[in-house]
Amino acid sequence: MSAEGSKKAIVAALVANGGIAVAKFVGWAITGSSSMLAEGVHSVADTSNQALLLLGQKRAKRDADTLHPFGYGRARYFYSFIVALVIFALGSLFALYEGFEKLQHRHDHTLESPYIAVAILAVAICLEGYSFRTAVKESSPLKGRASWWRFIRNSRNPELPVVLLEDSGALIGLVLAIIGVGLTWATGDGLWDGLGTVSIGILLGIIAVVLIVEMKSLLIGEGATEAEHRAIISALDAEPTIERVIHIKTQYLGPEELLVAAKIAIPAAKHASTIARTIDAAEVRIREAVPQVGPIYLEPDIDRGTDETDATTAEV
């Protein structure tokens, strides 16, 4: 459900941004608005980003091999990280450059047919709104009762937070562009168009930095969420033969595959066959509690009454 929801949101954003980019460049060619140009480049960046996200999903489906025994699931994290860099380099930096250039030479730039720019931006808002609505709809089952910010920070699914931030940034950017074009139209001063462009650049820069930080964390490797960690511990504790969990480590190998490794205390007198059945039953309990669990490695040990460092506290 997570992967299919991500793909649906990505495709909706790809179609919307592709059409919006063409319309914005036509509007820029007619009006000469730097805000419109910055928004056009922004839409090109977004369209390229959606293509990268789809490529990442395709690459992640490759079968595990000798070099990558746990598969290629993290390819989705890598391509999402590249998307964040594209937003920063192609979106934010270009908008800032174009905006400052317009501010320095604002009297040399004229705004032609501003009503066309406003009309195109208004249509773009409707299309971006459709894309954003799709992303929200597909993210809601995964978000649960958490806030949207907490979902973006804690989600192990990289594409939905990327599309959500891209679309929300695009909607805000379009409003800023309309304000810049409208004030320039009303006052005849290119200052407002330049300020609108700079504001778009700053907005995209903030979004890019948030995504870079989050995707870097996923690339390095994140463990189970706090709720998942508790559920796994509870599943192990529920197995009668297991005296206690000595320590446990988890890590996401991809958005839908969680590795679990744990050392469990088993009574010394238990026979090997009993231990084997206990481990099999514990694995079933874990997968029932947390369906996205993939490989499970359980090491039976004798309880010596000493605690080992548990390095799996979820970062939330």
C-alpha positions, 0 to 999 in steps of 0.5 A: 500500500505504501509503494503504490500510494507513493507511485500514485502521488508521484504520477499525479505530481509529474503530470501536473508539474509538466503541464504547469512548466510549459504554461509558466514558460509561455507566460514568462515569454509573454510578460517578461516576469522574473517571478514567472521564470523562477516558477517555470524553472521550479516546475521543471525541477519538480517534473525532473524530481518526479521522474527521479523518484519513479526511477528510484522505485524501479531500481529498488525492485531489483533482486538481491545479489551477492554484492547487495545481499539485502537488496536495493531498497535503499535506492529509493532513499538515494534518489530522494536525496538527489531530488533534494539536491536538485530542488536546492541547485536548480530551484532555489539557487536559480530563483535567488540569482534571477531575483537579485538580478531583477532587483539590481536592474529593476528599471530595465525590466518591464512587465507586459500583459500581466493579466496573462501571468496572473491567469496562468498562475491561477490555473497552476494553483488549481493543478498544484492543488490537485497534486497536493490533494493526491499526496495528502490522500495517499499519505493519510493512512501512513500518517495516522494521528501524528502531525504532518511535520512529525510524519515528514520527520519520522516516515521511512517512506521517502517519496511521500514527504518529498512530494508533500513538501514539493507541492506545498512549496509550489503552492506557496511559491505560486501565491508569492509569484502572484503577489509579486506580479500583482504589485508590479502591475499595480505600481509599475515598479519591478521591485515587487517582482524581484522580491517575489522571485527572491522569496521563492528562492528562499522558500525552496532553499528551506524545503531543500535543506529539510529534505537533505537532512531527512534523506541523509538520515535515511541513507545512513540507516534508521531503525524502527520507530518508537511504536514499532520498537515497542511492538517488537519487544512486546512480541518477544516478551509474549513468547513463554520460553523467552525470559527477556530480551537482552538487547535488540537492533533494527534497521530499515533496509528500504521503506517496506523492509525492516531488519531485526536482530536480537539476543534473547534469554532462554532457560539453560535447561531447554533442549535445542529443539525447544529453542528452535521452536521458540525462535520460529514462534517468536518470528511469527509473533514479530511479523504479526506485530510489525508486518514490514519486518523482513529478515529476523536474526534471533540469538538465544543466550543464557540470562546472566543477569547483565544488561548489554547496551541497546543501541536501537532507541528510535530517533523521533 
